[in-house]
Amino acid sequence: MSLEEQIKEIMSDFENASLEKILGALQEIKPHFKNESISEYLQGKIQKIVDSEDESEKMTQCKALIPYFDWYLQGQ
């Protein structure tokens, strides 16, 4: 499955997507940024989610990263 297909699948049912799937797709998006500081910022956000112990907080933080999925899909 392509990254575009994975993202579309996640976006179609975000509430039920696994954190692993969401974070995996975000990791795959990182190399597509031309600006290294954006990739580093996203990596920091991903790490914050991974380090969090509160599952509902993890999902809240993932929702805040939806614009990265939108950005990727708009470029495809």
mmJSON file of the N, C-alpha and C atoms, coordinates in Angstrom:
{"data_MODEL":{"atom_site":{
"group_PDB":["ATOM","ATOM","ATOM","ATOM","ATOM","ATOM","ATOM","ATOM","ATOM","ATOM","ATOM","ATOM","ATOM","ATOM","ATOM","ATOM","ATOM","ATOM","ATOM","ATOM","ATOM","ATOM","ATOM","ATOM","ATOM","ATOM","ATOM","ATOM","ATOM","ATOM","ATOM","ATOM","ATOM","ATOM","ATOM","ATOM","ATOM","ATOM","ATOM","ATOM","ATOM","ATOM","ATOM","ATOM","ATOM","ATOM","ATOM","ATOM","ATOM","ATOM","ATOM","ATOM","ATOM","ATOM","ATOM","ATOM","ATOM","ATOM","ATOM","ATOM","ATOM","ATOM","ATOM","ATOM","ATOM","ATOM","ATOM","ATOM","ATOM","ATOM","ATOM","ATOM","ATOM","ATOM","ATOM","ATOM","ATOM","ATOM","ATOM","ATOM","ATOM","ATOM","ATOM","ATOM","ATOM","ATOM","ATOM","ATOM","ATOM","ATOM","ATOM","ATOM","ATOM","ATOM","ATOM","ATOM","ATOM","ATOM","ATOM","ATOM","ATOM","ATOM","ATOM","ATOM","ATOM","ATOM","ATOM","ATOM","ATOM","ATOM","ATOM","ATOM","ATOM","ATOM","ATOM","ATOM","ATOM","ATOM","ATOM","ATOM","ATOM","ATOM","ATOM","ATOM","ATOM","ATOM","ATOM","ATOM","ATOM","ATOM","ATOM","ATOM","ATOM","ATOM","ATOM","ATOM","ATOM","ATOM","ATOM","ATOM","ATOM","ATOM","ATOM","ATOM","ATOM","ATOM","ATOM","ATOM","ATOM","ATOM","ATOM","ATOM","ATOM","ATOM","ATOM","ATOM","ATOM","ATOM","ATOM","ATOM","ATOM","ATOM","ATOM","ATOM","ATOM","ATOM","ATOM","ATOM","ATOM","ATOM","ATOM","ATOM","ATOM","ATOM","ATOM","ATOM","ATOM","ATOM","ATOM","ATOM","ATOM","ATOM","ATOM","ATOM","ATOM","ATOM","ATOM","ATOM","ATOM","ATOM","ATOM","ATOM","ATOM","ATOM","ATOM","ATOM","ATOM","ATOM","ATOM","ATOM","ATOM","ATOM","ATOM","ATOM","ATOM","ATOM","ATOM","ATOM","ATOM","ATOM","ATOM","ATOM","ATOM","ATOM","ATOM","ATOM","ATOM","ATOM","ATOM","ATOM","ATOM","ATOM","ATOM","ATOM","ATOM","ATOM","ATOM","ATOM"],
"id":[1,2,3,4,5,6,7,8,9,10,11,12,13,14,15,16,17,18,19,20,21,22,23,24,25,26,27,28,29,30,31,32,33,34,35,36,37,38,39,40,41,42,43,44,45,46,47,48,49,50,51,52,53,54,55,56,57,58,59,60,61,62,63,64,65,66,67,68,69,70,71,72,73,74,75,76,77,78,79,80,81,82,83,84,85,86,87,88,89,90,91,92,93,94,95,96,97,98,99,100,101,102,103,104,105,106,107,108,109,110,111,112,113,114,115,116,117,118,119,120,121,122,123,124,125,126,127,128,129,130,131,132,133,134,135,136,137,138,139,140,141,142,143,144,145,146,147,148,149,150,151,152,153,154,155,156,157,158,159,160,161,162,163,164,165,166,167,168,169,170,171,172,173,174,175,176,177,178,179,180,181,182,183,184,185,186,187,188,189,190,191,192,193,194,195,196,197,198,199,200,201,202,203,204,205,206,207,208,209,210,211,212,213,214,215,216,217,218,219,220,221,222,223,224,225,226,227,228],
"type_symbol":["N","C","C","N","C","C","N","C","C","N","C","C","N","C","C","N","C","C","N","C","C","N","C","C","N","C","C","N","C","C","N","C","C","N","C","C","N","C","C","N","C","C","N","C","C","N","C","C","N","C","C","N","C","C","N","C","C","N","C","C","N","C","C","N","C","C","N","C","C","N","C","C","N","C","C","N","C","C","N","C","C","N","C","C","N","C","C","N","C","C","N","C","C","N","C","C","N","C","C","N","C","C","N","C","C","N","C","C","N","C","C","N","C","C","N","C","C","N","C","C","N","C","C","N","C","C","N","C","C","N","C","C","N","C","C","N","C","C","N","C","C","N","C","C","N","C","C","N","C","C","N","C","C","N","C","C","N","C","C","N","C","C","N","C","C","N","C","C","N","C","C","N","C","C","N","C","C","N","C","C","N","C","C","N","C","C","N","C","C","N","C","C","N","C","C","N","C","C","N","C","C","N","C","C","N","C","C","N","C","C","N","C","C","N","C","C","N","C","C","N","C","C","N","C","C","N","C","C"],
"label_atom_id":["N","CA","C","N","CA","C","N","CA","C","N","CA","C","N","CA","C","N","CA","C","N","CA","C","N","CA","C","N","CA","C","N","CA","C","N","CA","C","N","CA","C","N","CA","C","N","CA","C","N","CA","C","N","CA","C","N","CA","C","N","CA","C","N","CA","C","N","CA","C","N","CA","C","N","CA","C","N","CA","C","N","CA","C","N","CA","C","N","CA","C","N","CA","C","N","CA","C","N","CA","C","N","CA","C","N","CA","C","N","CA","C","N","CA","C","N","CA","C","N","CA","C","N","CA","C","N","CA","C","N","CA","C","N","CA","C","N","CA","C","N","CA","C","N","CA","C","N","CA","C","N","CA","C","N","CA","C","N","CA","C","N","CA","C","N","CA","C","N","CA","C","N","CA","C","N","CA","C","N","CA","C","N","CA","C","N","CA","C","N","CA","C","N","CA","C","N","CA","C","N","CA","C","N","CA","C","N","CA","C","N","CA","C","N","CA","C","N","CA","C","N","CA","C","N","CA","C","N","CA","C","N","CA","C","N","CA","C","N","CA","C","N","CA","C","N","CA","C","N","CA","C","N","CA","C","N","CA","C","N","CA","C","N","CA","C"],
"label_alt_id":[null,null,null,null,null,null,null,null,null,null,null,null,null,null,null,null,null,null,null,null,null,null,null,null,null,null,null,null,null,null,null,null,null,null,null,null,null,null,null,null,null,null,null,null,null,null,null,null,null,null,null,null,null,null,null,null,null,null,null,null,null,null,null,null,null,null,null,null,null,null,null,null,null,null,null,null,null,null,null,null,null,null,null,null,null,null,null,null,null,null,null,null,null,null,null,null,null,null,null,null,null,null,null,null,null,null,null,null,null,null,null,null,null,null,null,null,null,null,null,null,null,null,null,null,null,null,null,null,null,null,null,null,null,null,null,null,null,null,null,null,null,null,null,null,null,null,null,null,null,null,null,null,null,null,null,null,null,null,null,null,null,null,null,null,null,null,null,null,null,null,null,null,null,null,null,null,null,null,null,null,null,null,null,null,null,null,null,null,null,null,null,null,null,null,null,null,null,null,null,null,null,null,null,null,null,null,null,null,null,null,null,null,null,null,null,null,null,null,null,null,null,null,null,null,null,null,null,null],
"label_comp_id":["MET","MET","MET","SER","SER","SER","LEU","LEU","LEU","GLU","GLU","GLU","GLU","GLU","GLU","GLN","GLN","GLN","ILE","ILE","ILE","LYS","LYS","LYS","GLU","GLU","GLU","ILE","ILE","ILE","MET","MET","MET","SER","SER","SER","ASP","ASP","ASP","PHE","PHE","PHE","GLU","GLU","GLU","ASN","ASN","ASN","ALA","ALA","ALA","SER","SER","SER","LEU","LEU","LEU","GLU","GLU","GLU","LYS","LYS","LYS","ILE","ILE","ILE","LEU","LEU","LEU","GLY","GLY","GLY","ALA","ALA","ALA","LEU","LEU","LEU","GLN","GLN","GLN","GLU","GLU","GLU","ILE","ILE","ILE","LYS","LYS","LYS","PRO","PRO","PRO","HIS","HIS","HIS","PHE","PHE","PHE","LYS","LYS","LYS","ASN","ASN","ASN","GLU","GLU","GLU","SER","SER","SER","ILE","ILE","ILE","SER","SER","SER","GLU","GLU","GLU","TYR","TYR","TYR","LEU","LEU","LEU","GLN","GLN","GLN","GLY","GLY","GLY","LYS","LYS","LYS","ILE","ILE","ILE","GLN","GLN","GLN","LYS","LYS","LYS","ILE","ILE","ILE","VAL","VAL","VAL","ASP","ASP","ASP","SER","SER","SER","GLU","GLU","GLU","ASP","ASP","ASP","GLU","GLU","GLU","SER","SER","SER","GLU","GLU","GLU","LYS","LYS","LYS","MET","MET","MET","THR","THR","THR","GLN","GLN","GLN","CYS","CYS","CYS","LYS","LYS","LYS","ALA","ALA","ALA","LEU","LEU","LEU","ILE","ILE","ILE","PRO","PRO","PRO","TYR","TYR","TYR","PHE","PHE","PHE","ASP","ASP","ASP","TRP","TRP","TRP","TYR","TYR","TYR","LEU","LEU","LEU","GLN","GLN","GLN","GLY","GLY","GLY","GLN","GLN","GLN"],
"label_asym_id":["A","A","A","A","A","A","A","A","A","A","A","A","A","A","A","A","A","A","A","A","A","A","A","A","A","A","A","A","A","A","A","A","A","A","A","A","A","A","A","A","A","A","A","A","A","A","A","A","A","A","A","A","A","A","A","A","A","A","A","A","A","A","A","A","A","A","A","A","A","A","A","A","A","A","A","A","A","A","A","A","A","A","A","A","A","A","A","A","A","A","A","A","A","A","A","A","A","A","A","A","A","A","A","A","A","A","A","A","A","A","A","A","A","A","A","A","A","A","A","A","A","A","A","A","A","A","A","A","A","A","A","A","A","A","A","A","A","A","A","A","A","A","A","A","A","A","A","A","A","A","A","A","A","A","A","A","A","A","A","A","A","A","A","A","A","A","A","A","A","A","A","A","A","A","A","A","A","A","A","A","A","A","A","A","A","A","A","A","A","A","A","A","A","A","A","A","A","A","A","A","A","A","A","A","A","A","A","A","A","A","A","A","A","A","A","A","A","A","A","A","A","A","A","A","A","A","A","A"],
"label_entity_id":["1","1","1","1","1","1","1","1","1","1","1","1","1","1","1","1","1","1","1","1","1","1","1","1","1","1","1","1","1","1","1","1","1","1","1","1","1","1","1","1","1","1","1","1","1","1","1","1","1","1","1","1","1","1","1","1","1","1","1","1","1","1","1","1","1","1","1","1","1","1","1","1","1","1","1","1","1","1","1","1","1","1","1","1","1","1","1","1","1","1","1","1","1","1","1","1","1","1","1","1","1","1","1","1","1","1","1","1","1","1","1","1","1","1","1","1","1","1","1","1","1","1","1","1","1","1","1","1","1","1","1","1","1","1","1","1","1","1","1","1","1","1","1","1","1","1","1","1","1","1","1","1","1","1","1","1","1","1","1","1","1","1","1","1","1","1","1","1","1","1","1","1","1","1","1","1","1","1","1","1","1","1","1","1","1","1","1","1","1","1","1","1","1","1","1","1","1","1","1","1","1","1","1","1","1","1","1","1","1","1","1","1","1","1","1","1","1","1","1","1","1","1","1","1","1","1","1","1"],
"label_seq_id":[1,1,1,2,2,2,3,3,3,4,4,4,5,5,5,6,6,6,7,7,7,8,8,8,9,9,9,10,10,10,11,11,11,12,12,12,13,13,13,14,14,14,15,15,15,16,16,16,17,17,17,18,18,18,19,19,19,20,20,20,21,21,21,22,22,22,23,23,23,24,24,24,25,25,25,26,26,26,27,27,27,28,28,28,29,29,29,30,30,30,31,31,31,32,32,32,33,33,33,34,34,34,35,35,35,36,36,36,37,37,37,38,38,38,39,39,39,40,40,40,41,41,41,42,42,42,43,43,43,44,44,44,45,45,45,46,46,46,47,47,47,48,48,48,49,49,49,50,50,50,51,51,51,52,52,52,53,53,53,54,54,54,55,55,55,56,56,56,57,57,57,58,58,58,59,59,59,60,60,60,61,61,61,62,62,62,63,63,63,64,64,64,65,65,65,66,66,66,67,67,67,68,68,68,69,69,69,70,70,70,71,71,71,72,72,72,73,73,73,74,74,74,75,75,75,76,76,76],
"pdbx_PDB_ins_code":[null,null,null,null,null,null,null,null,null,null,null,null,null,null,null,null,null,null,null,null,null,null,null,null,null,null,null,null,null,null,null,null,null,null,null,null,null,null,null,null,null,null,null,null,null,null,null,null,null,null,null,null,null,null,null,null,null,null,null,null,null,null,null,null,null,null,null,null,null,null,null,null,null,null,null,null,null,null,null,null,null,null,null,null,null,null,null,null,null,null,null,null,null,null,null,null,null,null,null,null,null,null,null,null,null,null,null,null,null,null,null,null,null,null,null,null,null,null,null,null,null,null,null,null,null,null,null,null,null,null,null,null,null,null,null,null,null,null,null,null,null,null,null,null,null,null,null,null,null,null,null,null,null,null,null,null,null,null,null,null,null,null,null,null,null,null,null,null,null,null,null,null,null,null,null,null,null,null,null,null,null,null,null,null,null,null,null,null,null,null,null,null,null,null,null,null,null,null,null,null,null,null,null,null,null,null,null,null,null,null,null,null,null,null,null,null,null,null,null,null,null,null,null,null,null,null,null,null],
"Cartn_x":[0.846,0.0,0.891,0.571,1.375,1.109,2.006,1.838,0.55,0.266,-0.963,-2.189,-2.202,-3.324,-3.434,-2.288,-2.291,-2.9,-2.488,-2.984,-4.483,-4.93,-6.365,-7.154,-6.617,-7.281,-7.352,-6.264,-6.233,-7.245,-7.246,-8.122,-9.601,-9.891,-11.291,-11.905,-11.074,-11.579,-10.539,-10.219,-9.14,-9.347,-10.564,-10.856,-10.511,-10.589,-10.33,-8.976,-8.205,-6.869,-5.949,-5.055,-4.132,-3.052,-2.578,-1.499,-0.273,0.0,1.162,1.052,-0.15,-0.359,-0.212,-0.776,-0.695,0.759,1.447,2.838,3.739,3.466,4.25,4.113,2.884,2.657,3.347,3.291,3.972,5.479,6.035,7.475,7.819,6.932,7.183,7.042,6.253,6.068,7.312,8.0,9.132,10.129,10.576,11.584,11.08,9.783,9.22,9.299,9.664,9.799,11.13,11.111,12.348,13.115,12.41,13.003,13.305,14.562,14.983,14.374,14.181,13.635,12.198,11.438,10.073,10.122,11.029,11.184,11.585,12.477,12.92,11.78,10.994,9.842,8.855,8.551,7.624,8.175,9.471,10.08,9.911,10.069,9.868,8.448,7.481,6.072,5.793,6.35,6.177,6.764,7.96,8.606,7.784,7.188,6.344,5.159,4.575,3.456,3.922,5.05,5.588,5.883,6.415,6.8,5.62,4.489,3.309,2.773,2.29,1.72,0.199,-0.394,-1.845,-2.342,-3.09,-3.544,-4.451,-5.328,-6.207,-5.412,-4.378,-3.506,-2.741,-2.319,-1.62,-2.501,-3.776,-4.684,-4.964,-5.083,-5.287,-4.104,-2.903,-1.702,-1.628,-2.058,-2.077,-3.041,-4.2,-5.18,-4.584,-3.737,-3.116,-2.159,-1.778,-0.841,-1.539,-2.862,-3.62,-3.214,-2.894,-2.486,-1.286,-0.433,0.687,0.169,-0.868,-1.473,-2.112,-2.84,-3.472,-2.431,-1.325,-0.251,0.275,0.524,1.068,0.076,-1.191,-2.181,-2.359,-2.227,-2.372,-1.224,-0.065,1.078,1.128,0.214,0.218,-0.654],
"Cartn_y":[-1.179,0.0,1.243,2.176,3.394,4.279,5.226,6.164,6.961,7.362,8.109,7.289,6.013,5.141,4.967,4.827,4.688,5.924,7.093,8.342,8.481,8.172,8.253,7.306,6.129,5.157,5.691,6.246,6.825,7.959,8.848,10.016,9.639,8.543,8.145,7.647,7.186,6.699,6.994,8.275,8.687,8.198,8.272,7.909,6.446,5.602,4.175,3.716,4.649,4.289,4.056,3.101,2.815,3.897,4.144,5.114,4.699,3.418,2.922,3.269,3.113,3.411,4.919,5.728,7.184,7.643,7.176,7.591,7.072,5.874,5.323,6.167,6.604,7.448,8.803,9.359,10.633,10.498,9.379,9.137,9.103,8.494,8.389,9.726,10.627,11.947,12.814,12.66,13.541,13.782,12.764,13.004,13.851,14.046,14.79,16.31,16.753,18.197,18.678,19.804,20.375,21.108,21.519,22.267,21.31,21.163,20.238,20.598,21.887,22.285,21.806,21.714,21.178,19.697,18.959,17.533,17.332,18.181,18.082,18.423,19.433,19.815,18.654,18.054,16.927,15.761,15.504,14.428,14.687,15.938,16.291,16.029,16.363,16.118,14.623,13.851,12.396,11.828,12.286,11.79,12.129,13.307,13.703,12.752,12.369,11.422,10.067,9.602,8.304,8.29,9.397,9.472,9.631,10.095,10.297,8.952,8.931,7.695,7.701,8.835,8.987,8.738,7.648,7.266,8.329,8.941,9.956,11.2,11.515,12.649,12.36,11.114,10.729,10.992,10.595,10.77,12.254,13.029,14.47,15.096,14.692,15.224,14.779,13.55,13.078,13.901,14.236,15.044,16.396,16.927,18.219,18.132,16.919,16.736,16.392,16.396,16.113,17.023,18.304,19.145,18.586,17.806,17.198,16.172,15.427,14.493,15.261,16.322,17.136,17.693,18.197,18.748,17.684,16.489,15.424,15.07,14.942,14.564,15.648,16.902,17.988,17.99,17.493,17.462,16.263,15.345,14.104,14.229],
"Cartn_z":[0.0,0.0,0.0,-0.872,-0.953,0.265,0.489,1.6,1.407,0.195,-0.081,0.309,-0.04,0.314,1.83,2.494,3.951,4.609,4.142,4.723,4.472,3.275,2.974,3.871,4.106,4.98,6.409,6.891,8.24,8.337,7.36,7.394,7.29,6.606,6.44,7.75,8.672,9.968,11.05,11.195,12.091,13.52,14.009,15.405,15.709,14.7,14.915,14.383,13.823,13.332,14.528,14.396,15.493,15.552,16.757,16.939,16.134,16.082,15.347,13.869,13.323,11.912,11.65,12.537,12.388,12.483,13.524,13.721,12.6,12.117,11.012,9.758,9.471,8.297,8.475,9.677,9.928,9.73,10.167,9.974,8.485,7.702,6.263,5.539,6.099,5.495,5.678,6.795,7.141,6.006,5.291,4.24,3.064,2.97,1.846,2.029,3.214,3.444,2.908,2.222,1.697,2.788,3.832,4.93,6.088,6.429,7.487,8.842,9.09,10.397,10.563,9.482,9.57,9.92,9.291,9.606,11.063,11.543,12.942,13.9,13.559,14.376,14.456,13.304,13.269,14.072,13.976,14.759,16.258,16.67,18.074,18.518,17.671,17.989,18.077,17.156,17.175,18.46,18.838,20.048,21.289,21.319,22.449,22.583,21.458,21.468,21.977,21.482,21.895,23.393,23.896,25.306,26.256,25.746,26.587,27.071,28.3,28.837,28.8,28.508,28.477,27.052,26.868,25.529,24.898,25.686,25.104,24.709,25.476,25.134,23.841,23.671,22.443,21.222,21.324,20.199,19.961,21.027,20.892,20.165,20.527,19.878,18.421,18.136,16.747,15.905,16.47,15.742,15.354,16.214,15.925,14.729,14.343,13.236,11.916,11.917,10.695,9.532,9.773,8.638,7.855,8.495,7.768,6.77,7.134,6.196,5.037,5.374,4.334,3.376,3.926,3.102,2.132,2.657,1.823,0.698,1.047,0.044,-1.025,-0.653,-1.622,-2.628,-2.211,-3.098,-4.013,-3.82,-4.612,-5.835],
"occupancy":[1.0,1.0,1.0,1.0,1.0,1.0,1.0,1.0,1.0,1.0,1.0,1.0,1.0,1.0,1.0,1.0,1.0,1.0,1.0,1.0,1.0,1.0,1.0,1.0,1.0,1.0,1.0,1.0,1.0,1.0,1.0,1.0,1.0,1.0,1.0,1.0,1.0,1.0,1.0,1.0,1.0,1.0,1.0,1.0,1.0,1.0,1.0,1.0,1.0,1.0,1.0,1.0,1.0,1.0,1.0,1.0,1.0,1.0,1.0,1.0,1.0,1.0,1.0,1.0,1.0,1.0,1.0,1.0,1.0,1.0,1.0,1.0,1.0,1.0,1.0,1.0,1.0,1.0,1.0,1.0,1.0,1.0,1.0,1.0,1.0,1.0,1.0,1.0,1.0,1.0,1.0,1.0,1.0,1.0,1.0,1.0,1.0,1.0,1.0,1.0,1.0,1.0,1.0,1.0,1.0,1.0,1.0,1.0,1.0,1.0,1.0,1.0,1.0,1.0,1.0,1.0,1.0,1.0,1.0,1.0,1.0,1.0,1.0,1.0,1.0,1.0,1.0,1.0,1.0,1.0,1.0,1.0,1.0,1.0,1.0,1.0,1.0,1.0,1.0,1.0,1.0,1.0,1.0,1.0,1.0,1.0,1.0,1.0,1.0,1.0,1.0,1.0,1.0,1.0,1.0,1.0,1.0,1.0,1.0,1.0,1.0,1.0,1.0,1.0,1.0,1.0,1.0,1.0,1.0,1.0,1.0,1.0,1.0,1.0,1.0,1.0,1.0,1.0,1.0,1.0,1.0,1.0,1.0,1.0,1.0,1.0,1.0,1.0,1.0,1.0,1.0,1.0,1.0,1.0,1.0,1.0,1.0,1.0,1.0,1.0,1.0,1.0,1.0,1.0,1.0,1.0,1.0,1.0,1.0,1.0,1.0,1.0,1.0,1.0,1.0,1.0,1.0,1.0,1.0,1.0,1.0,1.0,1.0,1.0,1.0,1.0,1.0,1.0],
"B_iso_or_equiv":[0.0,0.0,0.0,0.0,0.0,0.0,0.0,0.0,0.0,0.0,0.0,0.0,0.0,0.0,0.0,0.0,0.0,0.0,0.0,0.0,0.0,0.0,0.0,0.0,0.0,0.0,0.0,0.0,0.0,0.0,0.0,0.0,0.0,0.0,0.0,0.0,0.0,0.0,0.0,0.0,0.0,0.0,0.0,0.0,0.0,0.0,0.0,0.0,0.0,0.0,0.0,0.0,0.0,0.0,0.0,0.0,0.0,0.0,0.0,0.0,0.0,0.0,0.0,0.0,0.0,0.0,0.0,0.0,0.0,0.0,0.0,0.0,0.0,0.0,0.0,0.0,0.0,0.0,0.0,0.0,0.0,0.0,0.0,0.0,0.0,0.0,0.0,0.0,0.0,0.0,0.0,0.0,0.0,0.0,0.0,0.0,0.0,0.0,0.0,0.0,0.0,0.0,0.0,0.0,0.0,0.0,0.0,0.0,0.0,0.0,0.0,0.0,0.0,0.0,0.0,0.0,0.0,0.0,0.0,0.0,0.0,0.0,0.0,0.0,0.0,0.0,0.0,0.0,0.0,0.0,0.0,0.0,0.0,0.0,0.0,0.0,0.0,0.0,0.0,0.0,0.0,0.0,0.0,0.0,0.0,0.0,0.0,0.0,0.0,0.0,0.0,0.0,0.0,0.0,0.0,0.0,0.0,0.0,0.0,0.0,0.0,0.0,0.0,0.0,0.0,0.0,0.0,0.0,0.0,0.0,0.0,0.0,0.0,0.0,0.0,0.0,0.0,0.0,0.0,0.0,0.0,0.0,0.0,0.0,0.0,0.0,0.0,0.0,0.0,0.0,0.0,0.0,0.0,0.0,0.0,0.0,0.0,0.0,0.0,0.0,0.0,0.0,0.0,0.0,0.0,0.0,0.0,0.0,0.0,0.0,0.0,0.0,0.0,0.0,0.0,0.0,0.0,0.0,0.0,0.0,0.0,0.0,0.0,0.0,0.0,0.0,0.0,0.0],
"pdbx_formal_charge":[null,null,null,null,null,null,null,null,null,null,null,null,null,null,null,null,null,null,null,null,null,null,null,null,null,null,null,null,null,null,null,null,null,null,null,null,null,null,null,null,null,null,null,null,null,null,null,null,null,null,null,null,null,null,null,null,null,null,null,null,null,null,null,null,null,null,null,null,null,null,null,null,null,null,null,null,null,null,null,null,null,null,null,null,null,null,null,null,null,null,null,null,null,null,null,null,null,null,null,null,null,null,null,null,null,null,null,null,null,null,null,null,null,null,null,null,null,null,null,null,null,null,null,null,null,null,null,null,null,null,null,null,null,null,null,null,null,null,null,null,null,null,null,null,null,null,null,null,null,null,null,null,null,null,null,null,null,null,null,null,null,null,null,null,null,null,null,null,null,null,null,null,null,null,null,null,null,null,null,null,null,null,null,null,null,null,null,null,null,null,null,null,null,null,null,null,null,null,null,null,null,null,null,null,null,null,null,null,null,null,null,null,null,null,null,null,null,null,null,null,null,null,null,null,null,null,null,null],
"auth_seq_id":[1,1,1,2,2,2,3,3,3,4,4,4,5,5,5,6,6,6,7,7,7,8,8,8,9,9,9,10,10,10,11,11,11,12,12,12,13,13,13,14,14,14,15,15,15,16,16,16,17,17,17,18,18,18,19,19,19,20,20,20,21,21,21,22,22,22,23,23,23,24,24,24,25,25,25,26,26,26,27,27,27,28,28,28,29,29,29,30,30,30,31,31,31,32,32,32,33,33,33,34,34,34,35,35,35,36,36,36,37,37,37,38,38,38,39,39,39,40,40,40,41,41,41,42,42,42,43,43,43,44,44,44,45,45,45,46,46,46,47,47,47,48,48,48,49,49,49,50,50,50,51,51,51,52,52,52,53,53,53,54,54,54,55,55,55,56,56,56,57,57,57,58,58,58,59,59,59,60,60,60,61,61,61,62,62,62,63,63,63,64,64,64,65,65,65,66,66,66,67,67,67,68,68,68,69,69,69,70,70,70,71,71,71,72,72,72,73,73,73,74,74,74,75,75,75,76,76,76],
"auth_comp_id":["MET","MET","MET","SER","SER","SER","LEU","LEU","LEU","GLU","GLU","GLU","GLU","GLU","GLU","GLN","GLN","GLN","ILE","ILE","ILE","LYS","LYS","LYS","GLU","GLU","GLU","ILE","ILE","ILE","MET","MET","MET","SER","SER","SER","ASP","ASP","ASP","PHE","PHE","PHE","GLU","GLU","GLU","ASN","ASN","ASN","ALA","ALA","ALA","SER","SER","SER","LEU","LEU","LEU","GLU","GLU","GLU","LYS","LYS","LYS","ILE","ILE","ILE","LEU","LEU","LEU","GLY","GLY","GLY","ALA","ALA","ALA","LEU","LEU","LEU","GLN","GLN","GLN","GLU","GLU","GLU","ILE","ILE","ILE","LYS","LYS","LYS","PRO","PRO","PRO","HIS","HIS","HIS","PHE","PHE","PHE","LYS","LYS","LYS","ASN","ASN","ASN","GLU","GLU","GLU","SER","SER","SER","ILE","ILE","ILE","SER","SER","SER","GLU","GLU","GLU","TYR","TYR","TYR","LEU","LEU","LEU","GLN","GLN","GLN","GLY","GLY","GLY","LYS","LYS","LYS","ILE","ILE","ILE","GLN","GLN","GLN","LYS","LYS","LYS","ILE","ILE","ILE","VAL","VAL","VAL","ASP","ASP","ASP","SER","SER","SER","GLU","GLU","GLU","ASP","ASP","ASP","GLU","GLU","GLU","SER","SER","SER","GLU","GLU","GLU","LYS","LYS","LYS","MET","MET","MET","THR","THR","THR","GLN","GLN","GLN","CYS","CYS","CYS","LYS","LYS","LYS","ALA","ALA","ALA","LEU","LEU","LEU","ILE","ILE","ILE","PRO","PRO","PRO","TYR","TYR","TYR","PHE","PHE","PHE","ASP","ASP","ASP","TRP","TRP","TRP","TYR","TYR","TYR","LEU","LEU","LEU","GLN","GLN","GLN","GLY","GLY","GLY","GLN","GLN","GLN"],
"auth_asym_id":["A","A","A","A","A","A","A","A","A","A","A","A","A","A","A","A","A","A","A","A","A","A","A","A","A","A","A","A","A","A","A","A","A","A","A","A","A","A","A","A","A","A","A","A","A","A","A","A","A","A","A","A","A","A","A","A","A","A","A","A","A","A","A","A","A","A","A","A","A","A","A","A","A","A","A","A","A","A","A","A","A","A","A","A","A","A","A","A","A","A","A","A","A","A","A","A","A","A","A","A","A","A","A","A","A","A","A","A","A","A","A","A","A","A","A","A","A","A","A","A","A","A","A","A","A","A","A","A","A","A","A","A","A","A","A","A","A","A","A","A","A","A","A","A","A","A","A","A","A","A","A","A","A","A","A","A","A","A","A","A","A","A","A","A","A","A","A","A","A","A","A","A","A","A","A","A","A","A","A","A","A","A","A","A","A","A","A","A","A","A","A","A","A","A","A","A","A","A","A","A","A","A","A","A","A","A","A","A","A","A","A","A","A","A","A","A","A","A","A","A","A","A","A","A","A","A","A","A"],
"auth_atom_id":["N","CA","C","N","CA","C","N","CA","C","N","CA","C","N","CA","C","N","CA","C","N","CA","C","N","CA","C","N","CA","C","N","CA","C","N","CA","C","N","CA","C","N","CA","C","N","CA","C","N","CA","C","N","CA","C","N","CA","C","N","CA","C","N","CA","C","N","CA","C","N","CA","C","N","CA","C","N","CA","C","N","CA","C","N","CA","C","N","CA","C","N","CA","C","N","CA","C","N","CA","C","N","CA","C","N","CA","C","N","CA","C","N","CA","C","N","CA","C","N","CA","C","N","CA","C","N","CA","C","N","CA","C","N","CA","C","N","CA","C","N","CA","C","N","CA","C","N","CA","C","N","CA","C","N","CA","C","N","CA","C","N","CA","C","N","CA","C","N","CA","C","N","CA","C","N","CA","C","N","CA","C","N","CA","C","N","CA","C","N","CA","C","N","CA","C","N","CA","C","N","CA","C","N","CA","C","N","CA","C","N","CA","C","N","CA","C","N","CA","C","N","CA","C","N","CA","C","N","CA","C","N","CA","C","N","CA","C","N","CA","C","N","CA","C","N","CA","C","N","CA","C","N","CA","C","N","CA","C","N","CA","C","N","CA","C"],
"pdbx_PDB_model_num":[1,1,1,1,1,1,1,1,1,1,1,1,1,1,1,1,1,1,1,1,1,1,1,1,1,1,1,1,1,1,1,1,1,1,1,1,1,1,1,1,1,1,1,1,1,1,1,1,1,1,1,1,1,1,1,1,1,1,1,1,1,1,1,1,1,1,1,1,1,1,1,1,1,1,1,1,1,1,1,1,1,1,1,1,1,1,1,1,1,1,1,1,1,1,1,1,1,1,1,1,1,1,1,1,1,1,1,1,1,1,1,1,1,1,1,1,1,1,1,1,1,1,1,1,1,1,1,1,1,1,1,1,1,1,1,1,1,1,1,1,1,1,1,1,1,1,1,1,1,1,1,1,1,1,1,1,1,1,1,1,1,1,1,1,1,1,1,1,1,1,1,1,1,1,1,1,1,1,1,1,1,1,1,1,1,1,1,1,1,1,1,1,1,1,1,1,1,1,1,1,1,1,1,1,1,1,1,1,1,1,1,1,1,1,1,1,1,1,1,1,1,1,1,1,1,1,1,1]
}}}
